[in-house]
Amino acid sequence: MAESTRGEQHARRARDFLRQGRFVEAEREFRRAIASNPGRADWLFNLGWTLEASGRHDDALAAYARAAAGAPKERDPQLAMGLLLARLGRHEQAVKPLEAAMSRDSKCETACAVLIRSHAQLGEHDAAEVAYFLGLQTLDHAATCHLEMARSLVTRKDAVRAEQCFRKALIEGPSIPGIRAELARVLVVVGRTQDASALLQDELNRGPTPPALGHEIALLMSQMDRTREALDLLEHVIRAEPRHAHAHLLAARLCRRQGQFQKSAHHLAVGRRLASGVPTASLESALHLVRRGSIAQARLALEEELSRHGLPSENLGAMELITALLNTGSAPRALALLRGRFGLATDDLPVLRLAARAAFASGHFALGGGLARRILAKDACDAASYSNLAQCAMDRGALRVARAWMQRGLARCPQDAGLLQLLVAWRWKVAIGGWWTMLRGERSTRAGGTRRISPTDAIPDQAD
């Protein structure tokens, strides 16, 4: 009896120390209590919680395992073990204790939600769905389960079902932080920017926004071309958390796109000082170096960005990196990245323009010519395509074809400086002997010559 009383006293003192955050003293008292009565699973559980709070995760897991063995019907030791393993990224090990927690308490929403997340993190999305639907049969409240299922569906690019799950989570758990931003991200991907804007505004209206969430919302705003609003929000984020490296780097990018180069350079310097390894840090440095004409340094910064992080996930960021590669003389690499990211069968005009430029710069004239013609079929006033086709024809000595492309281009874009400069160059080439080349080409055409015509040699239809 005396030993039991002494153990209770140690346990009581340990709980007091724990409430005060004095983890060393709490651990000492819990161990003394357990020494007096090793079978007390609740003391073992509290010891595990103390060790976890002090950052000694492996020791905490050992204490939870002992508590689970001492109280095989209890949910909490299994749940604590599963949650800690999931938080440490050890999802494969987390599955078993989370399933054990669910078997002991089928209404445990936390166990179900984290079990769904662990399966999804392991790529076991079918198992995640099984856990989700089994949970729905027994849970009274399933907001976080809907949320984790939505995230799994986002990973699988199932936007329709992901939106459904996000909206169910929003109905059951309207106060879950950041849920509207996560749903807005899905809507941005599918082009429903108006609905996404309403959700983000609702999120911002709910009160003070944590810096991490503010950065996420600013990033989404930037993807919806709401750059000014994104910058205003980033100012609040940086004021609240001056050492937020990601916020500084996003501000640097948006200021650069707005032409505010001095502010951009300031945010870039701060962001790189705080965390130089953050994705896009090297890209922003490279873009500033290109602007200053430091091509060799810019090329090194771009290679560093690609080797560390690959292309940015945001399409605009990827296009900026590929454009920078072109500007630093790495046209073949730029063309390869464009093929891999967007493909060349796309109908996106900015991508086609960049691909045509990369193809011509890489010496792939037939490919560049084909891309330029596809651009002109979509935008008959694209002066760069006329210039590229005319220049390519001139380089191959097809002066008559070059003249036809320039005539067509100047009919559409009479003041384009590039076409006018090319016309001057064409006249000089004709003046120093090109007439004979043109005449020979015309005679060959009249005689039904069989010379193979490439996409860049073909004479275009005359402008209307």
VEXDREN-2710 file (C-alpha; in Angstrom, 1 decimal):
% VEXDREN-2710
k/r/px/py/pz
1/MET/0.0/0.0/0.0
2/ALA/2.9/2.4/0.9
3/GLU/4.5/1.7/-2.5
4/SER/1.2/2.5/-4.3
5/THR/0.8/5.7/-2.4
6/ARG/4.3/6.8/-3.1
7/GLY/3.8/6.0/-6.8
8/GLU/0.7/8.2/-6.9
9/GLN/2.6/11.0/-5.3
10/HIS/5.4/10.8/-7.9
11/ALA/2.8/10.7/-10.7
12/ARG/1.0/13.7/-9.3
13/ARG/4.2/15.7/-9.1
14/ALA/5.1/14.6/-12.6
15/ARG/1.8/15.9/-14.0
16/ASP/2.4/19.2/-12.3
17/PHE/5.9/19.5/-13.8
18/LEU/4.4/18.5/-17.2
19/ARG/1.8/21.4/-17.0
20/GLN/4.7/23.7/-16.3
21/GLY/6.7/22.5/-19.3
22/ARG/9.4/21.1/-17.0
23/PHE/10.0/17.9/-19.0
24/VAL/13.2/16.7/-17.3
25/GLU/11.6/16.8/-13.8
26/ALA/8.3/15.2/-15.2
27/GLU/10.2/12.3/-16.7
28/ARG/12.1/11.7/-13.5
29/GLU/8.9/11.6/-11.4
30/PHE/7.1/9.4/-13.9
31/ARG/10.0/6.9/-14.0
32/ARG/9.9/6.8/-10.1
33/ALA/6.2/6.2/-10.2
34/ILE/6.5/3.4/-12.8
35/ALA/9.3/1.8/-10.8
36/SER/6.9/1.5/-7.8
37/ASN/4.2/-0.1/-10.1
38/PRO/5.3/-1.2/-13.6
39/GLY/1.9/-2.3/-14.6
40/ARG/0.3/1.2/-14.6
41/ALA/-0.3/1.7/-18.4
42/ASP/-1.6/5.3/-17.8
43/TRP/1.8/6.3/-16.2
44/LEU/3.6/4.7/-19.1
45/PHE/1.4/6.6/-21.5
46/ASN/2.1/9.9/-19.8
47/LEU/5.8/9.1/-19.8
48/GLY/5.6/8.6/-23.5
49/TRP/3.8/12.0/-23.9
50/THR/6.5/13.7/-21.8
51/LEU/9.3/12.2/-24.0
52/GLU/7.5/13.1/-27.2
53/ALA/7.1/16.7/-26.0
54/SER/10.8/16.9/-25.2
55/GLY/11.7/15.7/-28.7
56/ARG/12.9/12.2/-27.7
57/HIS/10.7/10.4/-30.3
58/ASP/12.2/6.9/-30.2
59/ASP/12.0/6.8/-26.4
60/ALA/8.4/8.0/-26.6
61/LEU/7.5/5.3/-29.1
62/ALA/9.0/2.7/-26.7
63/ALA/6.9/4.0/-23.8
64/TYR/3.7/4.0/-25.9
65/ALA/4.4/0.4/-27.0
66/ARG/4.8/-0.7/-23.3
67/ALA/1.6/1.2/-22.5
68/ALA/-0.3/-0.5/-25.3
69/ALA/1.0/-3.9/-24.2
70/GLY/-0.1/-3.2/-20.6
71/ALA/-3.6/-2.0/-21.7
72/PRO/-4.4/-4.0/-24.9
73/LYS/-8.0/-2.7/-25.0
74/GLU/-7.2/1.0/-24.7
75/ARG/-7.3/3.2/-27.7
76/ASP/-5.0/6.1/-26.6
77/PRO/-1.5/4.3/-26.6
78/GLN/-2.1/2.9/-30.1
79/LEU/-3.4/6.3/-31.3
80/ALA/-0.5/8.2/-29.8
81/MET/2.0/5.8/-31.4
82/GLY/0.3/6.0/-34.8
83/LEU/0.1/9.8/-34.7
84/LEU/3.8/10.2/-33.8
85/LEU/4.9/7.8/-36.5
86/ALA/2.8/9.6/-39.1
87/ARG/4.2/13.0/-38.0
88/LEU/7.8/11.6/-38.3
89/GLY/6.9/10.5/-41.9
90/ARG/7.1/6.8/-41.0
91/HIS/3.7/6.1/-42.6
92/GLU/4.2/2.4/-43.3
93/GLN/4.8/1.8/-39.5
94/ALA/1.9/4.2/-38.6
95/VAL/-0.8/2.1/-40.4
96/LYS/-0.9/-0.8/-37.9
97/PRO/-1.3/1.2/-34.7
98/LEU/-3.9/3.5/-36.4
99/GLU/-5.9/0.6/-37.5
100/ALA/-5.6/-0.8/-33.9
101/ALA/-6.9/2.5/-32.5
102/MET/-9.9/2.4/-35.0
103/SER/-10.7/-1.2/-34.0
104/ARG/-10.8/-0.1/-30.3
105/ASP/-12.9/3.0/-31.0
106/SER/-14.6/3.1/-34.4
107/LYS/-15.8/6.7/-33.8
108/CYS/-12.3/8.1/-33.5
109/GLU/-12.2/10.7/-36.3
110/THR/-8.5/11.5/-35.7
111/ALA/-7.4/7.9/-36.2
112/CYS/-9.4/7.5/-39.4
113/ALA/-8.2/10.8/-40.9
114/VAL/-4.5/10.1/-40.2
115/LEU/-4.9/6.5/-41.5
116/ILE/-6.3/7.9/-44.8
117/ARG/-3.3/10.3/-44.9
118/SER/-0.7/7.6/-44.2
119/HIS/-2.1/5.4/-47.0
120/ALA/-2.2/8.3/-49.4
121/GLN/1.4/9.2/-48.5
122/LEU/2.4/5.7/-49.3
123/GLY/0.7/5.9/-52.7
124/GLU/-2.0/3.4/-51.5
125/HIS/-4.9/5.5/-52.6
126/ASP/-7.3/2.5/-52.9
127/ALA/-6.6/1.6/-49.3
128/ALA/-7.1/5.3/-48.4
129/GLU/-10.6/5.2/-50.0
130/VAL/-11.4/1.9/-48.1
131/ALA/-10.4/3.6/-44.8
132/TYR/-12.5/6.6/-45.7
133/PHE/-15.7/4.8/-46.5
134/LEU/-15.4/2.4/-43.5
135/GLY/-15.0/5.5/-41.3
136/LEU/-18.1/7.2/-42.8
137/GLN/-20.1/4.2/-41.6
138/THR/-19.3/4.7/-37.9
139/LEU/-18.2/8.3/-37.4
140/ASP/-20.5/10.9/-36.1
141/HIS/-18.3/13.7/-37.4
142/ALA/-15.9/13.3/-40.4
143/ALA/-14.7/16.7/-41.4
144/THR/-11.0/15.9/-41.3
145/CYS/-11.6/12.5/-43.0
146/HIS/-13.3/14.4/-45.9
147/LEU/-10.3/16.7/-46.0
148/GLU/-7.7/13.9/-46.1
149/MET/-9.7/12.1/-48.8
150/ALA/-9.9/15.4/-50.8
151/ARG/-6.1/15.7/-50.6
152/SER/-5.6/12.1/-51.8
153/LEU/-7.9/12.9/-54.8
154/VAL/-5.9/16.0/-55.6
155/THR/-2.8/13.9/-55.8
156/ARG/-4.6/11.7/-58.3
157/LYS/-5.7/14.8/-60.2
158/ASP/-9.4/13.9/-59.7
159/ALA/-10.6/17.5/-59.3
160/VAL/-14.3/16.8/-59.4
161/ARG/-14.4/14.3/-56.5
162/ALA/-11.7/16.4/-54.7
163/GLU/-14.0/19.4/-54.8
164/GLN/-16.9/17.3/-53.5
165/CYS/-14.9/16.1/-50.5
166/PHE/-13.5/19.6/-49.8
167/ARG/-17.1/21.0/-49.7
168/LYS/-18.3/18.2/-47.4
169/ALA/-15.3/19.0/-45.1
170/LEU/-16.2/22.7/-45.3
171/ILE/-19.8/22.0/-44.2
172/GLU/-18.8/19.8/-41.3
173/GLY/-15.8/21.8/-40.3
174/PRO/-16.1/25.4/-41.4
175/SER/-13.4/26.6/-38.9
176/ILE/-10.7/24.2/-40.2
177/PRO/-7.7/26.6/-41.0
178/GLY/-6.9/26.9/-44.6
179/ILE/-9.6/24.6/-46.0
180/ARG/-11.0/27.3/-48.3
181/ALA/-7.5/28.0/-49.7
182/GLU/-7.0/24.3/-50.5
183/LEU/-10.4/24.2/-52.3
184/ALA/-9.5/27.4/-54.1
185/ARG/-6.3/25.8/-55.4
186/VAL/-8.3/23.0/-57.0
187/LEU/-10.6/25.5/-58.6
188/VAL/-7.7/27.5/-60.0
189/VAL/-6.3/24.4/-61.6
190/VAL/-9.6/23.8/-63.5
191/GLY/-10.0/27.4/-64.5
192/ARG/-12.8/28.5/-62.1
193/THR/-10.9/31.6/-60.8
194/GLN/-14.1/33.5/-59.9
195/ASP/-15.2/30.8/-57.5
196/ALA/-11.6/30.5/-56.2
197/SER/-11.5/34.3/-55.6
198/ALA/-14.7/34.2/-53.5
199/LEU/-13.3/31.4/-51.3
200/LEU/-10.0/33.3/-50.7
201/GLN/-11.9/36.4/-49.8
202/ASP/-14.0/34.5/-47.4
203/GLU/-10.8/33.0/-45.8
204/LEU/-9.3/36.5/-45.4
205/ASN/-12.5/37.8/-43.9
206/ARG/-12.5/35.3/-41.1
207/GLY/-10.0/37.3/-39.0
208/PRO/-6.2/37.5/-38.6
209/THR/-4.5/35.2/-41.2
210/PRO/-1.5/33.1/-40.0
211/PRO/1.6/34.0/-42.1
212/ALA/1.9/30.5/-43.7
213/LEU/-1.7/30.7/-44.8
214/GLY/-1.3/34.3/-46.0
215/HIS/1.7/33.2/-48.2
216/GLU/-0.4/30.4/-49.6
217/ILE/-3.3/32.8/-50.5
218/ALA/-0.9/35.3/-52.0
219/LEU/0.6/32.5/-54.2
220/LEU/-2.9/31.6/-55.4
221/MET/-3.7/35.3/-56.1
222/SER/-0.5/35.6/-58.2
223/GLN/-1.7/32.6/-60.3
224/MET/-5.0/34.4/-60.9
225/ASP/-3.2/37.6/-62.1
226/ARG/-4.2/39.4/-58.9
227/THR/-0.6/40.6/-58.5
228/ARG/-1.3/43.9/-56.7
229/GLU/-3.5/42.2/-54.1
230/ALA/-1.0/39.4/-53.6
231/LEU/1.8/42.0/-52.9
232/ASP/-0.4/43.8/-50.4
233/LEU/-1.0/40.5/-48.6
234/LEU/2.6/39.6/-48.7
235/GLU/3.5/42.9/-47.0
236/HIS/1.2/41.9/-44.1
237/VAL/2.8/38.4/-44.0
238/ILE/6.4/39.8/-43.9
239/ARG/5.4/42.4/-41.3
240/ALA/4.0/39.6/-39.1
241/GLU/7.0/37.2/-39.8
242/PRO/10.0/39.1/-41.2
243/ARG/12.0/35.9/-41.5
244/HIS/9.5/34.2/-43.8
245/ALA/11.8/33.3/-46.7
246/HIS/9.1/32.0/-49.0
247/ALA/7.2/35.2/-48.7
248/HIS/10.2/37.3/-49.5
249/LEU/11.0/35.2/-52.6
250/LEU/7.4/35.4/-53.8
251/ALA/7.4/39.2/-53.3
252/ALA/10.7/39.3/-55.3
253/ARG/9.1/37.5/-58.1
254/LEU/5.9/39.6/-58.2
255/CYS/7.8/42.9/-57.9
256/ARG/10.0/41.8/-60.8
257/ARG/6.9/41.1/-62.9
258/GLN/5.5/44.5/-62.0
259/GLY/8.8/46.2/-63.0
260/GLN/9.7/47.2/-59.4
261/PHE/13.2/45.9/-59.8
262/GLN/14.7/47.7/-56.7
263/LYS/12.1/46.2/-54.4
264/SER/12.5/42.9/-56.1
265/ALA/16.2/42.9/-55.5
266/HIS/15.7/43.8/-51.8
267/HIS/13.3/40.9/-51.2
268/LEU/15.5/38.5/-53.1
269/ALA/18.5/39.4/-51.0
270/VAL/16.6/38.9/-47.8
271/GLY/15.0/35.6/-49.0
272/ARG/18.3/34.2/-50.1
273/ARG/20.0/35.2/-46.9
274/LEU/17.3/33.4/-44.9
275/ALA/17.1/30.2/-47.0
276/SER/19.2/30.0/-50.2
277/GLY/18.0/26.5/-50.9
278/VAL/14.3/27.5/-51.3
279/PRO/12.9/26.6/-54.7
280/THR/12.9/29.6/-57.2
281/ALA/15.7/31.4/-55.2
282/SER/18.3/30.6/-57.8
283/LEU/15.8/31.3/-60.6
284/GLU/15.1/34.8/-59.3
285/SER/18.9/35.4/-58.9
286/ALA/19.4/34.3/-62.5
287/LEU/16.6/36.5/-63.9
288/HIS/18.2/39.5/-62.1
289/LEU/21.6/38.6/-63.5
290/VAL/20.2/38.3/-67.0
291/ARG/18.7/41.8/-66.6
292/ARG/22.2/43.1/-65.6
293/GLY/23.8/41.3/-68.5
294/SER/25.8/38.8/-66.4
295/ILE/25.0/35.9/-68.7
296/ALA/27.7/33.4/-67.5
297/GLN/26.6/33.8/-63.8
298/ALA/23.0/33.6/-64.8
299/ARG/23.6/30.3/-66.6
300/LEU/25.2/28.9/-63.5
301/ALA/22.3/30.0/-61.3
302/LEU/19.8/28.4/-63.7
303/GLU/21.7/25.1/-63.7
304/GLU/21.8/25.2/-59.9
305/GLU/18.0/25.7/-59.8
306/LEU/17.4/22.9/-62.2
307/SER/19.7/20.4/-60.5
308/ARG/18.2/21.1/-57.1
309/HIS/14.5/21.6/-57.8
310/GLY/13.8/20.9/-61.5
311/LEU/11.2/23.1/-63.3
312/PRO/8.9/25.1/-61.0
313/SER/5.4/23.5/-60.6
314/GLU/3.8/26.8/-61.6
315/ASN/3.5/27.0/-65.4
316/LEU/4.4/30.7/-65.5
317/GLY/7.5/30.0/-63.4
318/ALA/8.5/27.2/-65.7
319/MET/8.1/29.5/-68.7
320/GLU/10.3/32.1/-67.1
321/LEU/13.0/29.6/-66.4
322/ILE/13.0/28.3/-69.9
323/THR/13.0/31.8/-71.3
324/ALA/16.0/32.6/-69.1
325/LEU/17.8/29.5/-70.5
326/LEU/17.2/30.8/-74.0
327/ASN/18.5/34.2/-73.0
328/THR/21.7/32.7/-71.7
329/GLY/22.4/30.6/-74.8
330/SER/21.1/27.3/-73.7
331/ALA/18.5/26.8/-76.5
332/PRO/18.8/23.0/-76.8
333/ARG/18.2/22.6/-73.1
334/ALA/15.3/25.0/-73.2
335/LEU/13.7/23.1/-76.1
336/ALA/14.1/19.7/-74.3
337/LEU/12.4/21.1/-71.2
338/LEU/9.6/22.6/-73.2
339/ARG/9.0/19.2/-74.9
340/GLY/9.0/17.4/-71.5
341/ARG/6.8/19.9/-69.7
342/PHE/4.2/21.1/-72.3
343/GLY/4.8/18.9/-75.4
344/LEU/4.8/20.5/-78.9
345/ALA/1.2/19.5/-79.8
346/THR/-0.2/22.2/-77.5
347/ASP/-2.5/25.0/-78.6
348/ASP/-1.1/27.4/-76.0
349/LEU/0.3/30.3/-78.0
350/PRO/2.9/31.5/-75.4
351/VAL/4.3/27.9/-75.3
352/LEU/4.3/27.7/-79.1
353/ARG/6.1/31.0/-79.4
354/LEU/8.7/30.0/-76.9
355/ALA/9.1/26.6/-78.6
356/ALA/9.5/28.2/-82.0
357/ARG/12.2/30.5/-80.7
358/ALA/14.0/27.6/-79.0
359/ALA/13.8/25.5/-82.2
360/PHE/15.2/28.2/-84.5
361/ALA/17.9/29.1/-81.9
362/SER/18.9/25.3/-81.7
363/GLY/19.2/25.0/-85.5
364/HIS/16.0/22.9/-85.8
365/PHE/14.7/25.0/-88.7
366/ALA/12.1/22.6/-90.1
367/LEU/10.6/22.2/-86.6
368/GLY/10.8/26.0/-86.0
369/GLY/9.1/26.6/-89.4
370/GLY/6.3/24.2/-88.6
371/LEU/5.7/25.8/-85.2
372/ALA/5.8/29.3/-86.7
373/ARG/3.1/28.4/-89.3
374/ARG/0.9/27.0/-86.5
375/ILE/1.3/30.3/-84.6
376/LEU/0.3/32.3/-87.7
377/ALA/-2.7/30.1/-88.1
378/LYS/-3.8/31.2/-84.7
379/ASP/-2.4/34.8/-84.7
380/ALA/-1.9/36.2/-88.2
381/CYS/-0.3/39.4/-86.7
382/ASP/2.6/37.5/-85.0
383/ALA/5.6/39.5/-86.4
384/ALA/8.2/37.3/-84.8
385/SER/7.0/34.3/-86.8
386/TYR/7.2/36.2/-90.1
387/SER/10.7/37.3/-89.2
388/ASN/11.8/33.9/-88.2
389/LEU/10.5/32.3/-91.4
390/ALA/11.9/35.0/-93.6
391/GLN/15.3/34.9/-91.9
392/CYS/15.5/31.1/-92.2
393/ALA/14.7/31.4/-95.9
394/MET/17.4/34.0/-96.4
395/ASP/20.0/31.9/-94.6
396/ARG/19.1/29.0/-97.0
397/GLY/19.4/31.3/-100.0
398/ALA/15.7/31.2/-100.8
399/LEU/15.4/35.0/-101.3
400/ARG/12.1/34.9/-103.2
401/VAL/10.5/32.9/-100.3
402/ALA/12.0/35.4/-97.8
403/ARG/10.6/38.3/-99.7
404/ALA/7.1/36.7/-99.7
405/TRP/7.2/36.2/-96.0
406/MET/8.4/39.8/-95.3
407/GLN/5.7/41.2/-97.6
408/ARG/3.0/39.2/-95.8
409/GLY/4.4/40.2/-92.4
410/LEU/4.6/43.9/-93.3
411/ALA/1.1/43.8/-94.6
412/ARG/-0.1/42.7/-91.2
413/CYS/2.5/44.6/-89.1
414/PRO/3.7/47.6/-91.2
415/GLN/5.6/49.3/-88.3
416/ASP/7.4/46.2/-86.9
417/ALA/11.1/47.1/-86.4
418/GLY/12.3/43.6/-86.8
419/LEU/10.7/43.0/-90.1
420/LEU/11.8/46.5/-91.4
421/GLN/15.4/45.7/-90.3
422/LEU/15.2/42.3/-92.0
423/LEU/13.9/44.0/-95.2
424/VAL/17.0/46.2/-95.3
425/ALA/19.2/43.2/-94.8
426/TRP/17.4/41.4/-97.6
427/ARG/17.9/44.3/-100.0
428/TRP/21.7/44.3/-99.3
429/LYS/21.8/40.6/-99.9
430/VAL/20.0/41.1/-103.3
431/ALA/22.3/44.0/-104.2
432/ILE/25.5/41.9/-103.8
433/GLY/24.4/39.1/-106.0
434/GLY/21.1/37.8/-104.8
435/TRP/19.2/38.6/-108.0
436/TRP/20.9/35.7/-109.8
437/THR/19.8/33.4/-106.9
438/MET/16.3/34.6/-107.1
439/LEU/16.2/34.3/-110.9
440/ARG/17.6/30.8/-110.8
441/GLY/15.0/29.8/-108.2
442/GLU/12.2/31.2/-110.4
443/ARG/13.4/29.3/-113.5
444/SER/13.7/26.1/-111.5
445/THR/10.1/26.6/-110.3
446/ARG/8.8/27.2/-113.9
447/ALA/10.7/24.2/-115.2
448/GLY/8.9/22.0/-112.7
449/GLY/12.0/21.3/-110.6
450/THR/11.8/18.5/-108.0
451/ARG/13.9/20.2/-105.2
452/ARG/12.5/19.1/-101.8
453/ILE/10.7/22.0/-100.2
454/SER/11.0/22.3/-96.4
455/PRO/8.4/24.0/-94.2
456/THR/10.5/27.1/-94.0
457/ASP/11.0/27.3/-97.8
458/ALA/7.4/27.0/-98.8
459/ILE/6.1/30.3/-100.3
460/PRO/3.2/31.6/-98.2
461/ASP/-0.1/32.7/-99.5
462/GLN/-0.1/36.5/-100.1
463/ALA/-1.7/38.6/-97.5
464/ASP/-5.3/39.7/-98.0
END
